[in-house]
Each structure stands twice: as C-alpha cells, then as structure tokens.
C-alpha cells in the first residue's frame, strides 16, 4: 500500500466529502472553530435525506413489433457456410 495518495484519489475523496456533507473539507474544518466537527457531523446524519423522485415512464407498445422481430430473426439466423474450394 503506498504511503501517499494520487491526485485522482484526493479528488475522489474531496468529491465524496462534498456529496456527503454538502461542503468542502476546508469549509468543514473552518466550521469546526465555531462548532466542534463531531457535533456538526452528527447534525448532518440527523437530517433526513430526501429520496430521489422516481421517474415514471409509461411503456408504449411497439407498432412495428412484427417487422422488428422478423429483422431480429433474420440477423440472428445461422448463415450457410461456403465450401472451401
């Protein structure tokens, strides 16, 4: 295991902190001077996360289903092999 991390790992870690707490690590550490960091993190965990709204799409029947199925069968049918002459 390397002792140092790469720039990509640092960027991913910063993105994770931003996603999880809504602020960068620098802002969180500055906030610690006003309120202790463990208390701030507990507050973030207490807030309920709003679940994403599911996207509802109504399935539409395929009007050309027979033609599409025939094209599929034609494309996947075994082809006759040429004899090596």
LOLO-687241 format. One record per atom (N, C-alpha, C, CB): residue number from 0; z, y, x. Coordinates in pm, whole numbers, always signed. Glycine has a CB too. Example, Ala and Ser with C-alpha at 12.3 -4.5 7.8 and 13.67 -1.06 7.14 Angstrom:
REC,0,+780,-569,+1319;
REC,0,+780,-450,+1230;
REC,0,+780,-330,+1320;
REC,0,+905,-447,+1131;
REC,1,+708,-225,+1285;
REC,1,+714,-106,+1367;
REC,1,+787,+3,+1290;
REC,1,+572,-60,+1408;
end
This chain:
REC,0,+0,-118,+85;
REC,0,+0,+0,+0;
REC,0,+0,+124,+89;
REC,0,+122,+0,-96;
REC,1,-95,+213,+71;
REC,1,-99,+332,+157;
REC,1,+18,+426,+127;
REC,1,-231,+407,+139;
REC,2,+60,+495,+233;
REC,2,+173,+586,+218;
REC,2,+133,+715,+145;
REC,2,+231,+620,+354;
REC,3,+6,+750,+151;
REC,3,-41,+872,+85;
REC,3,-135,+835,-29;
REC,3,-110,+967,+185;
REC,4,-153,+926,-119;
REC,4,-244,+901,-231;
REC,4,-370,+985,-212;
REC,4,-176,+934,-367;
REC,5,-476,+943,-277;
REC,5,-604,+1012,-263;
REC,5,-609,+1130,-359;
REC,5,-721,+916,-289;
REC,6,-714,+1213,-341;
REC,6,-730,+1328,-429;
REC,6,-753,+1283,-573;
REC,6,-847,+1416,-382;
REC,7,-827,+1172,-590;
REC,7,-853,+1122,-725;
REC,7,-725,+1076,-793;
REC,7,-954,+1007,-720;
REC,8,-639,+1009,-718;
REC,8,-512,+965,-776;
REC,8,-426,+1085,-816;
REC,8,-435,+876,-676;
REC,9,-425,+1187,-731;
REC,9,-348,+1308,-764;
REC,9,-403,+1375,-889;
REC,9,-351,+1407,-647;
REC,10,-536,+1381,-900;
REC,10,-597,+1443,-1018;
REC,10,-565,+1363,-1144;
REC,10,-750,+1455,-1000;
REC,11,-568,+1230,-1133;
REC,11,-535,+1146,-1249;
REC,11,-389,+1164,-1288;
REC,11,-564,+998,-1218;
REC,12,-301,+1174,-1189;
REC,12,-159,+1193,-1217;
REC,12,-135,+1328,-1285;
REC,12,-77,+1184,-1087;
REC,13,-201,+1432,-1236;
REC,13,-188,+1564,-1299;
REC,13,-241,+1561,-1442;
REC,13,-264,+1670,-1216;
REC,14,-354,+1491,-1464;
REC,14,-410,+1481,-1599;
REC,14,-316,+1405,-1691;
REC,14,-548,+1412,-1595;
REC,15,-251,+1300,-1639;
REC,15,-156,+1223,-1719;
REC,15,-37,+1310,-1760;
REC,15,-107,+1099,-1641;
REC,16,+15,+1387,-1666;
REC,16,+127,+1476,-1697;
REC,16,+86,+1579,-1800;
REC,16,+179,+1546,-1569;
REC,17,-33,+1636,-1784;
REC,17,-82,+1737,-1878;
REC,17,-99,+1676,-2017;
REC,17,-214,+1797,-1830;
REC,18,-152,+1553,-2023;
REC,18,-171,+1488,-2153;
REC,18,-38,+1454,-2218;
REC,18,-255,+1361,-2137;
REC,19,+55,+1403,-2139;
REC,19,+182,+1357,-2195;
REC,19,+274,+1472,-2237;
REC,19,+253,+1270,-2094;
REC,20,+281,+1577,-2155;
REC,20,+378,+1682,-2181;
REC,20,+315,+1814,-2224;
REC,20,+461,+1704,-2059;
REC,21,+183,+1824,-2221;
REC,21,+117,+1944,-2268;
REC,21,+117,+2059,-2169;
REC,21,+178,+1988,-2393;
REC,22,+172,+2038,-2051;
REC,22,+177,+2141,-1947;
REC,22,+158,+2075,-1812;
REC,22,+311,+2221,-1952;
REC,23,+119,+2156,-1714;
REC,23,+102,+2102,-1579;
REC,23,+239,+2078,-1516;
REC,23,+18,+2198,-1491;
REC,24,+239,+2005,-1406;
REC,24,+364,+1976,-1336;
REC,24,+429,+2104,-1285;
REC,24,+338,+1879,-1220;
REC,25,+347,+2198,-1238;
REC,25,+403,+2325,-1190;
REC,25,+478,+2398,-1301;
REC,25,+291,+2415,-1135;
REC,26,+419,+2400,-1420;
REC,26,+486,+2467,-1532;
REC,26,+614,+2396,-1570;
REC,26,+392,+2475,-1653;
REC,27,+612,+2262,-1566;
REC,27,+734,+2187,-1598;
REC,27,+843,+2216,-1496;
REC,27,+704,+2036,-1603;
REC,28,+807,+2223,-1369;
REC,28,+908,+2249,-1267;
REC,28,+961,+2392,-1276;
REC,28,+850,+2224,-1128;
REC,29,+877,+2487,-1315;
REC,29,+925,+2624,-1336;
REC,29,+1018,+2630,-1457;
REC,29,+807,+2720,-1354;
REC,30,+988,+2549,-1557;
REC,30,+1072,+2544,-1677;
REC,30,+1211,+2491,-1643;
REC,30,+1006,+2456,-1785;
REC,31,+1220,+2409,-1538;
REC,31,+1348,+2348,-1502;
REC,31,+1450,+2455,-1463;
REC,31,+1328,+2249,-1388;
REC,32,+1405,+2567,-1413;
REC,32,+1501,+2671,-1377;
REC,32,+1567,+2729,-1501;
REC,32,+1431,+2783,-1297;
REC,33,+1494,+2727,-1614;
REC,33,+1553,+2778,-1739;
REC,33,+1631,+2669,-1811;
REC,33,+1443,+2833,-1831;
REC,34,+1575,+2549,-1815;
REC,34,+1643,+2435,-1878;
REC,34,+1624,+2314,-1787;
REC,34,+1586,+2406,-2021;
REC,35,+1723,+2225,-1778;
REC,35,+1708,+2108,-1692;
REC,35,+1589,+2022,-1736;
REC,35,+1838,+2024,-1693;
REC,36,+1518,+1967,-1639;
REC,36,+1399,+1888,-1666;
REC,36,+1428,+1765,-1754;
REC,36,+1335,+1843,-1536;
REC,37,+1535,+1688,-1731;
REC,37,+1561,+1574,-1820;
REC,37,+1576,+1615,-1966;
REC,37,+1685,+1501,-1776;
REC,38,+1640,+1729,-1990;
REC,38,+1656,+1777,-2128;
REC,38,+1520,+1811,-2188;
REC,38,+1749,+1900,-2132;
REC,39,+1434,+1874,-2108;
REC,39,+1301,+1910,-2155;
REC,39,+1219,+1785,-2188;
REC,39,+1228,+1994,-2049;
REC,40,+1229,+1683,-2103;
REC,40,+1155,+1560,-2127;
REC,40,+1206,+1487,-2251;
REC,40,+1163,+1468,-2005;
REC,41,+1338,+1491,-2274;
REC,41,+1393,+1430,-2395;
REC,41,+1339,+1500,-2519;
REC,41,+1546,+1436,-2393;
REC,42,+1329,+1632,-2512;
REC,42,+1276,+1708,-2625;
REC,42,+1131,+1668,-2653;
REC,42,+1285,+1859,-2597;
REC,43,+1054,+1648,-2548;
REC,43,+914,+1607,-2566;
REC,43,+907,+1470,-2632;
REC,43,+840,+1606,-2430;
REC,44,+1001,+1381,-2597;
REC,44,+1000,+1247,-2655;
REC,44,+1046,+1249,-2800;
REC,44,+1088,+1153,-2574;
REC,45,+1134,+1344,-2835;
REC,45,+1185,+1351,-2973;
REC,45,+1079,+1401,-3070;
REC,45,+1306,+1441,-2980;
REC,46,+989,+1486,-3022;
REC,46,+887,+1540,-3112;
REC,46,+794,+1429,-3155;
REC,46,+809,+1653,-3044;
REC,47,+774,+1413,-3285;
REC,47,+681,+1308,-3328;
REC,47,+538,+1347,-3294;
REC,47,+695,+1281,-3480;
REC,48,+465,+1250,-3246;
REC,48,+324,+1274,-3217;
REC,48,+245,+1256,-3345;
REC,48,+272,+1179,-3106;
REC,49,+155,+1346,-3367;
REC,49,+72,+1338,-3486;
REC,49,-38,+1236,-3460;
REC,49,+12,+1479,-3523;
REC,50,-46,+1132,-3544;
REC,50,-151,+1032,-3520;
REC,50,-289,+1091,-3547;
REC,50,-128,+907,-3608;
REC,51,-389,+1045,-3475;
REC,51,-523,+1097,-3498;
REC,51,-574,+1057,-3635;
REC,51,-619,+1048,-3390;
REC,52,-651,+1145,-3694;
REC,52,-707,+1118,-3826;
REC,52,-823,+1020,-3810;
REC,52,-755,+1250,-3896;
REC,53,-818,+906,-3880;
REC,53,-927,+810,-3866;
REC,53,-1056,+866,-3925;
REC,53,-891,+677,-3932;
REC,54,-1165,+836,-3858;
REC,54,-1296,+880,-3907;
REC,54,-1345,+774,-4004;
REC,54,-1398,+901,-3788;
REC,55,-1373,+817,-4123;
REC,55,-1420,+724,-4226;
REC,55,-1569,+742,-4245;
REC,55,-1345,+745,-4359;
REC,56,-1642,+636,-4221;
REC,56,-1787,+639,-4240;
REC,56,-1823,+531,-4341;
REC,56,-1863,+619,-4106;
REC,57,-1899,+570,-4438;
REC,57,-1944,+474,-4538;
REC,57,-2063,+398,-4483;
REC,57,-1979,+545,-4672;
REC,58,-2058,+264,-4485;
REC,58,-2173,+189,-4437;
REC,58,-2292,+207,-4531;
REC,58,-2138,+40,-4423;
REC,59,-2408,+227,-4472;
REC,59,-2529,+244,-4552;
REC,59,-2612,+117,-4541;
REC,59,-2610,+369,-4505;
REC,60,-2660,+65,-4653;
REC,60,-2743,-55,-4645;
REC,60,-2874,-25,-4575;
REC,60,-2768,-113,-4786;
REC,61,-2922,-122,-4499;
REC,61,-3047,-107,-4425;
REC,61,-3162,-139,-4519;
REC,61,-3050,-198,-4299;
REC,62,-3244,-39,-4547;
REC,62,-3356,-60,-4640;
REC,62,-3466,-144,-4577;
REC,62,-3412,+74,-4686;
REC,63,-3473,-148,-4446;
REC,63,-3576,-227,-4377;
REC,63,-3516,-351,-4311;
REC,63,-3648,-141,-4271;
REC,64,-3415,-408,-4372;
REC,64,-3345,-521,-4311;
REC,64,-3437,-639,-4288;
REC,64,-3229,-563,-4397;
REC,65,-3526,-670,-4383;
REC,65,-3615,-785,-4367;
REC,65,-3709,-765,-4248;
REC,65,-3696,-809,-4496;
REC,66,-3764,-646,-4235;
REC,66,-3854,-619,-4123;
REC,66,-3779,-623,-3990;
REC,66,-3923,-482,-4141;
REC,67,-3658,-571,-3987;
REC,67,-3579,-573,-3864;
REC,67,-3541,-716,-3826;
REC,67,-3452,-487,-3881;
REC,68,-3507,-797,-3925;
REC,68,-3472,-936,-3898;
REC,68,-3593,-1013,-3845;
REC,68,-3416,-1004,-4025;
REC,69,-3711,-988,-3903;
REC,69,-3833,-1055,-3856;
REC,69,-3863,-1014,-3712;
REC,69,-3952,-1021,-3948;
REC,70,-3846,-887,-3679;
REC,70,-3869,-841,-3542;
REC,70,-3769,-904,-3446;
REC,70,-3861,-687,-3534;
REC,71,-3646,-920,-3490;
REC,71,-3544,-985,-3407;
REC,71,-3581,-1130,-3379;
REC,71,-3408,-977,-3474;
REC,72,-3622,-1202,-3484;
REC,72,-3661,-1342,-3466;
REC,72,-3781,-1354,-3373;
REC,72,-3692,-1407,-3600;
REC,73,-3876,-1264,-3388;
REC,73,-3995,-1267,-3302;
REC,73,-3957,-1240,-3156;
REC,73,-4099,-1164,-3350;
REC,74,-3866,-1148,-3135;
REC,74,-3828,-1112,-2999;
REC,74,-3745,-1220,-2932;
REC,74,-3750,-982,-2999;
REC,75,-3670,-1297,-3010;
REC,75,-3582,-1398,-2950;
REC,75,-3638,-1539,-2958;
REC,75,-3448,-1396,-3017;
REC,76,-3758,-1555,-3014;
REC,76,-3819,-1689,-3025;
REC,76,-3860,-1737,-2886;
REC,76,-3941,-1687,-3121;
REC,77,-3844,-1867,-2862;
REC,77,-3888,-1919,-2732;
REC,77,-4039,-1906,-2719;
REC,77,-3844,-2067,-2714;
REC,78,-4084,-1868,-2602;
REC,78,-4227,-1849,-2578;
REC,78,-4285,-1973,-2512;
REC,78,-4252,-1724,-2490;
REC,79,-4407,-2004,-2548;
REC,79,-4470,-2121,-2483;
REC,79,-4495,-2091,-2335;
REC,79,-4604,-2159,-2554;
REC,80,-4472,-2190,-2252;
REC,80,-4491,-2172,-2109;
REC,80,-4635,-2202,-2071;
REC,80,-4395,-2263,-2030;
REC,81,-4682,-2129,-1974;
REC,81,-4817,-2156,-1924;
REC,81,-4810,-2273,-1827;
REC,81,-4879,-2031,-1855;
REC,82,-4911,-2350,-1831;
REC,82,-4914,-2462,-1737;
REC,82,-4961,-2410,-1602;
REC,82,-5006,-2577,-1787;
REC,83,-4899,-2456,-1499;
REC,83,-4936,-2413,-1364;
REC,83,-5061,-2489,-1322;
REC,83,-4820,-2436,-1262;
REC,84,-5172,-2419,-1310;
REC,84,-5298,-2487,-1277;
REC,84,-5338,-2465,-1136;
REC,84,-5407,-2442,-1368;
end
